[in-house]
Amino acid sequence: METPSYTIASPLCVTGDFRVYRGSLTENRTPILIKVPASPRPVPSVVQRLEHEYEIARALDPSRAVRPLHLEWRAGMVALLLEDSGGQFLADLLKSGPMAVARFLQIAIGISEALVEVHRNGFVHKDINPRNVIIDPGDG
C-alpha cells in the first residue's frame, strides 16, 4: 500500500505521550486525525504503543472505535492516520459544564458498548479517560 500524503490543519490535544492533530488526505481532502509521539525522539515503547494501537483498532468494529487508515513512517517518525468523523474529545465536551442526564447516559452506554467490543476481541484498554474518548457528532 502506498503511503498517503496528508496535510495537518490544526492541533487537537496532547494525550500523555502523544499529540493528536486534525488534517486531511492530500489526494481527496478526506478529514483525518493524525496521532504522533509528543517527543521528537520517542522512546521505543511509545512507538510500540502506537503500532499496537494500530493493530488493535484494525480488529474493532468501526462503529465503536475510530477506524485506522494507515501507520506511516516518514523521516524516522511514525504517525497513525485515523478516520475523522468530526467528533469531539469527551474531555473538551465536559469543559462546557454539566450535561443533561439523557445525553450523559447516551455517552456512557456508547463507551460501555465500545469497551465490550474491545474485550470481545481479547484486548484490554489500559487508559480509559475523557482524553481518549471521541464523541461522534452524529450518533454520540
N, C-alpha and C positions, 0 to 999 in steps of 0.2 A: 504494500500500500504506500502510495506517495505521501510524503509529509505535507499536510495542508499549510498554506500560508495564512496568517491572521494578523489583525490589527488590534492593538489594545486601545480601548476607548477611555476607560476610567477605572480607578481603584475602587474596590468594594470594601475590603476589610483585611485585617490580619487575624488569622486564627492559629494561635500557637506558633508552630514552625513554618507556617505557610502564609502567602499573600494570595488574595483572590481578586481578579480583575474582570470587568466586562469588556467584551470585544466582539469582533465579527470575523468570519472567514472572508478572506480577500476575494475569493472566486465568486461567491454568490451573496455575500453580506449576511449570511446566516448568523444570528446572535449566538455567542458562546461565552462561557465562563472559562477563565484561564487560571489554573492553580499552580503556583510555583513555590519553591522553597523561599522563605523570607531572607535567608542568608545568601549572599553571592557565592559563598563557598560552603555549601551544606555538608554536614557530616553524612557518611554513607547510610546511617539508619534513617535519616529524613528522606533521602532519595528512595530507599527501600519501602518506606511507608507510602510514598506516592505511587510507586509501582504496584504495591499490594492493593491500594485503593482502586487503582485502575482495573485490576483483575477481579476484585470483588464486585465492583459496580457493573462490570460486564455480565455477571451472573444474575443480577437482580432485575425484577420487573420494573421497567422504566416509568410505570405509573406511580411508583412509590420511592424511586431513587433517581437522582439526576443521572441521565444517560451519558456515559463516557464516549467521546468521539475518537480520541487519539492520545497516545502518550508520545510526546515528541522530545527528541534530543537534538539540540542545536547549540553549537559552540560550547560544548561541555556542560550545558544547562538542560534541565528536564522541565517539561511543562505538561500538565494534564489538561487537555481540552475537553470541556463538558458542554452538553446541550444547555442552552439558557432559555427558560420559559418566561423570563422577565420577573421571576419571583423575588421575594424579599426575605432576607435573613430574619428568623424569628427574633433575634436579639434587637434588631432595628425596629421591628413591629412593636415590641414590648416597650420601647422608649416613648411611644406616643401615649402611654398611660394605660389604665385598666381597660380590658376589653369585655364585651358582652359575654355572658355565660354561654350562650349558644355558639358564638364564634370560638371561644376557648375550648368547648367540648369538640367542635368540629376539628380543630387543630390537634387536640390531644388524641382523638380517635385516629386521625391520619398518621400521626407519629407512631402510635401503637401498631397500626397495620404495617407501617414500613419496617418496624423492628421485628414483627412476626416474619416478614419476608426475609430479612437479614438472617434471622435464626433458622428459618426453614432451609436456607441454603448452607447452613453449617458455619456461619460466621458470627462473631461477637463484636459489637460496636463498643469500643473502649472509651469513647469520648462524646457522650451524648450531652449536648449543651445547646443553648439558643444560637450560638455562632456556627453550629454545624447543621442547622435545620433551615431549609429554604421552603418558604410557603409559596405555593403556586398561586398566582393571582386569579386563575380561572376556577379551580376546584378546592383551593385551600389545602 
